[in-house]
Amino acid sequence: MELRTKVLNEKEILKIDQASRALLMEVGVHVPHRESLEIYKKAGAIVDFNLQRVRVPEHVINEALAKCASCVRLYDRAGGPPLLIGGDRVYFGTVGIATNVLDYEKGTYRQVVCDDLRDIIRLSDVLNPPDFILIPATPTDVPSKIVDLIETKLLLLHTKKHFIAEAQNAKHCRKTIAMAAEVAGSLEALQGRPFFSMLVCLTSPLVLRDDAAELIIETAKAGLPLFIESGPMCGGTSPATLASTLVMANAELLNSFVLAKTVNPSVPLVYASWARILDMKSATVSHGGPEFPLLRIGTTQMAKYYGLPSGGGGILADTKSIDVQLGMEKLGTGLLPALAETNMVVGMGLLADENAISLEALLVDYEVAGWVRRAMRGIEVTDGTTDLAVFKQVGPGADFVGTQHTRDNFRREMFIPSIMDRGYLALHKDARAKAMRNRAKDFYRKMMAQYRAPELPEGIEAKLDRIIAA
């Protein structure tokens, strides 16, 4: 038996789909990017060049969806099997792009620098999960005009895992692709085994910014995977019902898919969402409340309805501390998207409303993801797991601790934590010394002893620097 969950029935999914299509046709999307307007016109959309408004008929949406693959293959640089993004598979990854870090040594917040990003990339490379790395932080000790390229450079130098990069514009997108091609050996090698995807963040309500349009076009031309996400805020940048927020997120994603598939019918696409609520008490966005995973289930169901690979936020928290609230929010926002079979659950390492990263939080999230994966497997009931032989061997009144049956099965059946505390109370003379954060620190040192840098072509760092400076 496997646990799975839904929030929408078939009629409700159809209603969301129909409303999304009507929204794209009757209201449309503001697209100030001239090249994109030309592409939409070529696709068959109704384009008003003066108003910079695109309205997309149903047949154009259907044509774009017909070109989409139900499974996207994301590769690493270690030569392992690809992540198969689609179907019922669930993977966990980091996310950003935080500008603050909860200092590992001092326990206080400060701005992120490159060394922080390097450290969390290296820890992410050692832990499993994360299965992939979405750039988790924005260093503040480099010029903002090239920070996206510095982030990509650090990912290329310090992880073998598949990563999701960001870029500020078309020029930087091309430079990101050029840097990855240098590491791969050639653009053709990169296209054959794409070890990075490009992140595209859409703007609500119903705007396709120049930079987002450029990233879609440039990445699609290269045939590399696009991780496209829509993040309307219920009550802020979308109407104050969860259903209408789903309609808007879905419409924005369908609109972006039309652009990508018109540029390149074979470009791999992941349908992702950060739909969330605007908290009316604090006037901040909430990622840790129940609405966030409910919206993630809804967007995942819409992706499945179209036969698309899915992704979006999860294992996230609003709390500012490594505390009880962190555990509550991380487990809730991690378990529900996973039970909905969101293919790429993205959020490991973040806290404080996505404004901060923490090495310790990433380790807590590693534990949470393991807990979730065990819960998802449910209980296996077969002739083998219910066989009476071990009962006959032990008999009434004894125990099963020392049996071969226990040695053969306990690791497969039981979740064995790495930093959660299950020890005897009598051993805890000082509760503070045994706090989760301190146990995470101990585990961090153990894991980082296993880190090995990826193999890189000779002189690659200098080549990457030349691309950045060009």
C-alpha positions as CSV (number, residue, x, y, z in Angstrom):
1,M,0.0,0.0,0.0
2,E,1.3,3.5,-0.9
3,L,-0.1,6.7,0.5
4,R,-1.3,9.3,-2.0
5,T,-3.5,12.4,-1.7
6,K,-5.6,14.8,-3.9
7,V,-7.5,18.0,-3.2
8,L,-9.4,18.3,-6.6
9,N,-11.8,15.9,-8.1
10,E,-12.2,15.4,-11.9
11,K,-14.9,18.0,-12.3
12,E,-12.9,20.6,-10.3
13,I,-9.8,20.0,-12.4
14,L,-11.8,20.5,-15.5
15,K,-13.3,23.7,-14.1
16,I,-9.7,25.1,-13.3
17,D,-8.6,24.1,-16.8
18,Q,-11.6,25.8,-18.5
19,A,-11.3,29.0,-16.4
20,S,-7.5,29.2,-17.2
21,R,-8.1,28.9,-20.9
22,A,-10.9,31.5,-20.7
23,L,-8.6,33.8,-18.7
24,L,-5.9,33.6,-21.4
25,M,-8.4,34.3,-24.2
26,E,-10.6,36.9,-22.6
27,V,-8.0,38.9,-20.5
28,G,-4.7,37.8,-21.9
29,V,-1.1,38.4,-20.7
30,H,1.0,41.6,-20.8
31,V,4.1,40.8,-22.8
32,P,6.4,43.9,-23.3
33,H,9.1,41.8,-25.1
34,R,8.9,42.5,-28.9
35,E,10.5,39.2,-30.0
36,S,8.1,37.3,-27.8
37,L,5.1,39.1,-29.4
38,E,6.3,38.0,-32.8
39,I,6.6,34.4,-31.6
40,Y,3.2,34.4,-30.1
41,K,1.7,35.7,-33.4
42,K,3.5,33.0,-35.3
43,A,2.0,30.4,-32.9
44,G,-1.5,31.7,-33.7
45,A,-2.2,33.8,-30.7
46,I,-4.1,37.1,-30.9
47,V,-1.4,39.9,-30.4
48,D,-2.0,43.6,-29.9
49,F,1.4,45.1,-30.4
50,N,0.3,48.5,-29.2
51,L,-1.1,47.3,-25.9
52,Q,1.6,44.5,-25.8
53,R,-1.2,42.1,-24.9
54,V,-1.3,38.4,-26.0
55,R,-4.5,36.4,-26.0
56,V,-4.1,32.7,-26.6
57,P,-6.9,30.6,-28.2
58,E,-7.5,27.0,-27.0
59,H,-6.2,25.4,-30.1
60,V,-2.8,27.1,-29.6
61,I,-2.6,25.8,-26.0
62,N,-3.5,22.3,-27.2
63,E,-0.8,22.4,-29.9
64,A,1.8,23.4,-27.3
65,L,0.7,20.7,-24.8
66,A,0.8,18.1,-27.6
67,K,4.5,18.8,-28.0
68,C,5.3,18.3,-24.3
69,A,7.0,15.2,-23.0
70,S,5.5,13.5,-19.9
71,C,9.0,12.7,-18.6
72,V,12.1,14.9,-18.6
73,R,15.5,13.4,-18.0
74,L,17.9,15.4,-15.8
75,Y,21.5,14.3,-15.7
76,D,24.4,14.7,-13.3
77,R,28.1,14.9,-14.0
78,A,29.0,11.7,-12.2
79,G,27.8,9.5,-15.0
80,G,24.9,8.1,-13.0
81,P,21.4,7.4,-14.2
82,P,19.2,10.5,-14.9
83,L,16.5,11.8,-12.7
84,L,13.3,10.9,-14.4
85,I,11.0,13.8,-13.8
86,G,7.4,12.7,-14.4
87,G,4.9,10.1,-13.4
88,D,4.8,9.1,-9.7
89,R,8.5,9.8,-9.0
90,V,9.3,12.3,-6.2
91,Y,12.7,14.1,-5.8
92,F,13.8,16.7,-3.3
93,G,16.0,19.7,-3.9
94,T,17.3,22.9,-2.5
95,V,16.0,26.3,-3.3
96,G,16.8,30.1,-3.0
97,I,17.6,32.6,-3.6
98,A,18.3,33.8,-0.1
99,T,20.4,36.8,0.7
100,N,20.8,36.0,4.5
101,V,22.4,33.1,6.3
102,L,22.0,31.8,9.8
103,D,25.7,31.7,10.7
104,Y,26.8,28.2,11.5
105,E,29.2,29.3,14.2
106,K,27.6,32.3,15.8
107,G,23.9,31.5,15.4
108,T,23.1,35.0,14.2
109,Y,21.9,36.3,10.8
110,R,24.2,38.1,8.4
111,Q,24.4,38.6,4.6
112,V,25.3,35.7,2.4
113,V,28.8,35.7,0.9
114,C,30.3,33.3,-1.7
115,D,31.9,31.1,0.9
116,D,28.4,30.4,2.4
117,L,27.1,29.4,-1.0
118,R,30.1,27.2,-1.6
119,D,29.5,25.5,1.7
120,I,25.9,24.8,1.2
121,I,26.5,23.5,-2.4
122,R,29.2,21.1,-1.0
123,L,26.9,19.9,1.7
124,S,24.1,19.4,-0.8
125,D,26.5,17.4,-3.0
126,V,27.2,15.0,-0.1
127,L,23.7,14.6,1.3
128,N,21.1,12.4,-0.5
129,P,18.6,14.0,-0.7
130,P,18.9,16.7,-2.0
131,D,18.6,14.9,-5.4
132,F,19.3,18.1,-7.3
133,I,20.3,21.7,-6.4
134,L,18.4,24.8,-7.3
135,I,20.7,27.7,-6.6
136,P,20.1,28.3,-2.8
137,A,21.6,31.7,-2.1
138,T,22.6,35.0,-3.6
139,P,26.1,36.2,-2.5
140,T,26.3,39.8,-1.6
141,D,30.2,40.1,-1.8
142,V,30.2,40.2,-5.6
143,P,28.8,42.8,-8.0
144,S,25.0,42.4,-8.4
145,K,25.3,42.7,-12.2
146,I,27.2,39.4,-12.4
147,V,26.0,37.6,-9.3
148,D,24.0,35.0,-11.3
149,L,27.1,34.1,-13.3
150,I,29.2,33.7,-10.1
151,E,26.5,31.4,-8.7
152,T,26.7,29.2,-11.8
153,K,30.5,29.2,-11.5
154,L,30.3,28.0,-7.9
155,L,27.8,25.2,-8.9
156,L,30.0,24.1,-11.7
157,L,33.1,24.0,-9.4
158,H,31.5,22.3,-6.3
159,T,28.8,19.9,-7.2
160,K,28.4,16.8,-9.5
161,K,24.6,16.9,-9.1
162,H,22.1,18.3,-11.6
163,F,21.5,21.9,-10.8
164,I,19.0,24.6,-11.7
165,A,20.6,28.0,-12.5
166,E,19.3,31.5,-12.8
167,A,20.2,34.2,-15.2
168,Q,19.4,37.9,-15.3
169,N,18.9,38.3,-19.1
170,A,19.5,36.8,-22.5
171,K,23.2,37.6,-22.5
172,H,23.8,36.0,-19.1
173,C,21.7,33.0,-20.2
174,R,24.0,32.5,-23.2
175,K,27.1,32.9,-20.9
176,T,25.6,30.3,-18.5
177,I,25.2,27.8,-21.3
178,A,28.7,28.6,-22.5
179,M,30.2,27.9,-19.1
180,A,28.3,24.6,-18.8
181,A,29.5,23.7,-22.3
182,E,33.1,24.3,-21.3
183,V,32.7,21.9,-18.4
184,A,30.9,19.3,-20.5
185,G,33.5,19.6,-23.3
186,S,31.1,21.0,-25.9
187,L,27.6,22.3,-26.4
188,E,26.7,19.0,-28.1
189,A,27.9,17.0,-25.1
190,L,25.8,19.3,-22.8
191,Q,22.7,18.8,-24.9
192,G,23.2,15.1,-24.9
193,R,23.4,14.9,-21.1
194,P,22.0,18.2,-19.8
195,F,23.3,18.6,-16.2
196,F,21.7,21.9,-15.6
197,S,18.3,23.4,-16.1
198,M,17.3,27.1,-16.4
199,L,15.0,28.7,-13.8
200,V,12.2,31.0,-15.0
201,C,10.1,32.9,-12.5
202,L,6.9,34.3,-13.9
203,T,5.2,37.5,-12.7
204,S,1.7,37.7,-11.4
205,P,-0.8,38.8,-12.3
206,L,-0.5,37.9,-16.0
207,V,2.8,39.5,-17.0
208,L,5.7,38.0,-18.9
209,R,8.6,40.2,-18.1
210,D,11.4,40.8,-20.6
211,D,14.0,38.8,-18.6
212,A,11.7,35.8,-18.2
213,A,10.8,35.8,-21.9
214,E,14.5,36.0,-22.9
215,L,15.4,33.0,-20.7
216,I,12.6,30.9,-22.2
217,I,13.7,31.8,-25.7
218,E,17.5,31.4,-25.3
219,T,17.2,28.2,-23.3
220,A,14.7,26.7,-25.7
221,K,16.9,27.6,-28.7
222,A,19.7,25.5,-27.0
223,G,17.3,22.7,-26.2
224,L,18.1,22.6,-22.5
225,P,15.5,22.0,-19.8
226,L,13.4,24.8,-18.4
227,F,12.0,24.8,-14.9
228,I,9.2,27.4,-15.2
229,E,7.4,28.4,-12.1
230,S,4.4,30.7,-11.3
231,G,4.0,32.1,-7.8
232,P,0.8,34.2,-7.4
233,M,0.0,35.3,-3.9
234,C,-3.6,34.6,-2.9
235,G,-5.1,37.9,-1.7
236,G,-2.2,39.9,-3.1
237,T,-1.2,39.2,-6.7
238,S,-4.1,36.8,-7.3
239,P,-7.7,36.9,-6.0
240,A,-8.4,35.8,-2.5
241,T,-9.5,32.2,-3.1
242,L,-7.2,29.3,-3.5
243,A,-9.2,28.1,-6.6
244,S,-8.7,31.4,-8.4
245,T,-5.0,31.3,-7.5
246,L,-4.8,27.9,-9.1
247,V,-6.5,29.3,-12.2
248,M,-4.0,32.2,-12.5
249,A,-0.9,30.0,-11.9
250,N,-2.1,27.5,-14.4
251,A,-2.9,30.2,-17.0
252,E,0.5,31.8,-16.6
253,L,2.3,28.5,-17.0
254,L,0.3,27.4,-20.1
255,N,1.1,30.8,-21.6
256,S,4.8,30.3,-21.0
257,F,4.7,26.8,-22.5
258,V,3.2,28.2,-25.7
259,L,6.2,30.5,-26.1
260,A,8.8,27.8,-25.3
261,K,7.3,25.2,-27.6
262,T,6.9,27.6,-30.5
263,V,10.6,28.4,-30.2
264,N,11.6,24.7,-30.0
265,P,9.0,21.9,-30.0
266,S,11.5,19.5,-28.3
267,V,12.6,21.7,-25.4
268,P,12.1,19.8,-22.1
269,L,9.7,21.7,-19.7
270,V,8.8,21.3,-16.1
271,Y,5.5,22.8,-14.9
272,A,6.3,24.3,-11.5
273,S,4.5,26.6,-9.0
274,W,5.1,28.7,-5.9
275,A,1.5,29.6,-5.5
276,R,1.1,30.8,-1.9
277,I,-0.9,33.2,0.3
278,L,-0.4,36.8,1.5
279,D,-0.7,36.6,5.2
280,M,-3.3,39.2,6.1
281,K,-2.1,39.6,9.7
282,S,1.6,40.1,9.1
283,A,1.5,41.4,5.5
284,T,4.1,38.8,4.5
285,V,4.0,35.8,2.2
286,S,3.5,32.5,4.0
287,H,5.3,29.3,2.9
288,G,4.8,27.3,6.1
289,G,1.0,27.4,6.5
290,P,-1.4,24.7,5.3
291,E,-2.5,26.7,2.2
292,F,1.0,26.4,0.6
293,P,1.0,22.6,0.4
294,L,-2.7,22.6,-0.6
295,L,-1.9,24.8,-3.5
296,R,1.0,22.5,-4.4
297,I,-1.2,19.5,-4.5
298,G,-3.6,21.5,-6.7
299,T,-0.9,22.6,-9.2
300,T,0.5,19.1,-9.2
301,Q,-2.9,17.7,-10.1
302,M,-3.2,20.2,-13.0
303,A,0.3,19.1,-14.3
304,K,-0.8,15.5,-14.1
305,Y,-4.1,16.4,-16.0
306,Y,-2.0,17.6,-18.9
307,G,0.6,14.8,-18.6
308,L,3.4,17.1,-17.6
309,P,6.4,16.8,-15.2
310,S,5.7,18.8,-12.1
311,G,7.6,20.8,-9.5
312,G,7.3,23.5,-6.9
313,G,7.9,24.6,-3.3
314,G,8.0,22.2,-0.4
315,I,9.9,21.6,2.9
316,L,9.7,25.3,3.6
317,A,9.1,27.3,6.8
318,D,8.2,30.8,7.9
319,T,10.0,30.5,11.2
320,K,13.3,32.4,11.8
321,S,14.8,29.8,14.1
322,I,15.8,26.1,14.3
323,D,12.8,25.4,16.5
324,V,9.6,23.5,17.0
325,Q,7.8,25.6,14.3
326,L,10.5,24.7,11.8
327,G,9.8,21.0,12.3
328,M,6.1,21.5,12.0
329,E,6.2,23.6,8.9
330,K,8.9,21.6,7.2
331,L,7.2,18.3,7.7
332,G,3.8,19.6,6.7
333,T,5.0,21.4,3.5
334,G,7.2,18.4,2.6
335,L,4.8,15.5,3.2
336,L,1.7,16.8,1.4
337,P,3.4,17.7,-2.0
338,A,5.2,14.4,-1.9
339,L,1.9,12.5,-1.3
340,A,0.5,14.4,-4.3
341,E,3.6,13.1,-6.3
342,T,5.0,16.5,-7.1
343,N,8.1,15.4,-9.1
344,M,10.5,18.1,-7.9
345,V,9.8,19.3,-4.3
346,V,12.1,22.3,-3.9
347,G,12.8,24.0,-0.6
348,M,15.6,22.3,1.4
349,G,17.8,24.6,3.4
350,L,15.6,27.6,3.5
351,L,13.8,29.2,6.4
352,A,12.5,32.7,7.4
353,D,10.0,33.1,4.6
354,E,12.6,32.0,2.0
355,N,14.8,34.9,3.0
356,A,17.6,32.9,4.7
357,I,19.6,29.7,4.3
358,S,21.1,27.5,7.0
359,L,23.5,24.5,6.9
360,E,21.6,23.2,10.0
361,A,18.2,23.7,8.3
362,L,19.4,21.7,5.3
363,L,20.4,18.9,7.6
364,V,17.0,19.0,9.3
365,D,15.4,18.9,5.8
366,Y,17.5,15.9,4.9
367,E,16.0,14.2,7.9
368,V,12.5,15.4,7.0
369,A,12.8,14.1,3.4
370,G,13.9,10.7,4.7
371,W,10.9,10.6,7.0
372,V,8.6,11.6,4.2
373,R,10.0,9.0,1.8
374,R,9.5,6.2,4.4
375,A,5.9,7.4,5.0
376,M,5.2,7.4,1.2
377,R,6.2,3.7,0.9
378,G,3.4,2.7,3.2
379,I,3.2,-0.9,4.5
380,E,4.1,-3.8,2.2
381,V,1.7,-6.7,2.7
382,T,2.9,-9.8,0.9
383,D,3.3,-13.5,1.6
384,G,6.9,-12.7,2.5
385,T,6.2,-9.9,5.0
386,T,3.4,-12.0,6.7
387,D,5.2,-15.4,6.7
388,L,4.8,-17.3,9.9
389,A,8.2,-19.0,9.9
390,V,9.8,-16.4,12.3
391,F,6.8,-16.7,14.7
392,K,7.4,-20.5,14.8
393,Q,11.1,-20.0,15.3
394,V,10.7,-17.6,18.3
395,G,7.5,-18.9,19.8
396,P,5.3,-17.3,22.5
397,G,6.8,-15.0,25.2
398,A,10.2,-14.3,23.6
399,D,11.5,-11.4,21.4
400,F,12.6,-11.0,17.8
401,V,15.7,-8.7,18.4
402,G,18.4,-11.3,17.7
403,T,16.8,-13.2,14.8
404,Q,18.1,-13.3,11.3
405,H,14.7,-12.1,10.1
406,T,15.2,-8.8,12.0
407,R,18.7,-8.3,10.7
408,D,17.4,-8.9,7.1
409,N,14.5,-6.6,7.4
410,F,14.8,-3.7,9.8
411,R,16.8,-1.3,7.6
412,R,14.3,-1.7,4.8
413,E,11.2,-1.4,7.0
414,M,12.3,1.3,9.5
415,F,13.3,4.9,9.1
416,I,16.6,5.3,10.9
417,P,17.2,9.0,11.8
418,S,20.6,10.6,11.6
419,I,20.0,13.7,13.8
420,M,16.6,13.1,15.5
421,D,16.8,12.1,19.1
422,R,15.5,8.7,20.2
423,G,17.9,8.1,23.1
424,Y,17.2,7.6,26.8
425,L,16.2,10.6,28.8
426,A,18.6,9.6,31.5
427,L,21.5,10.3,29.1
428,H,20.4,13.9,28.7
429,K,21.9,15.7,31.6
430,D,21.8,19.0,29.7
431,A,18.8,19.3,27.3
432,R,20.4,22.3,25.5
433,A,23.5,20.4,24.6
434,K,21.4,17.8,22.9
435,A,19.3,20.3,21.0
436,M,18.5,19.5,17.3
437,R,20.8,22.3,16.1
438,N,23.8,21.0,18.0
439,R,23.2,17.4,16.7
440,A,22.9,18.8,13.2
441,K,26.3,20.5,13.6
442,D,27.9,17.2,14.7
443,F,26.4,15.5,11.6
444,Y,27.6,18.3,9.3
445,R,31.2,17.6,10.3
446,K,30.7,13.9,9.7
447,M,29.2,14.4,6.3
448,M,31.7,17.0,5.0
449,A,34.5,14.6,5.7
450,Q,33.0,12.6,2.8
451,Y,33.0,15.5,0.3
452,R,35.0,15.1,-2.9
453,A,35.1,17.9,-5.5
454,P,33.9,17.1,-9.0
455,E,36.5,16.2,-11.7
456,L,37.0,19.3,-13.9
457,P,38.9,20.0,-17.1
458,E,42.3,21.5,-16.5
459,G,42.3,25.3,-16.3
460,I,38.5,25.4,-16.3
461,E,38.2,28.1,-13.6
462,A,40.2,30.6,-15.7
463,K,38.0,29.8,-18.7
464,L,34.8,30.4,-16.7
465,D,36.2,33.7,-15.5
466,R,36.9,34.8,-19.1
467,I,33.3,34.0,-20.1
468,I,32.0,36.0,-17.1
469,A,34.2,38.9,-17.9
470,A,33.4,39.0,-21.7
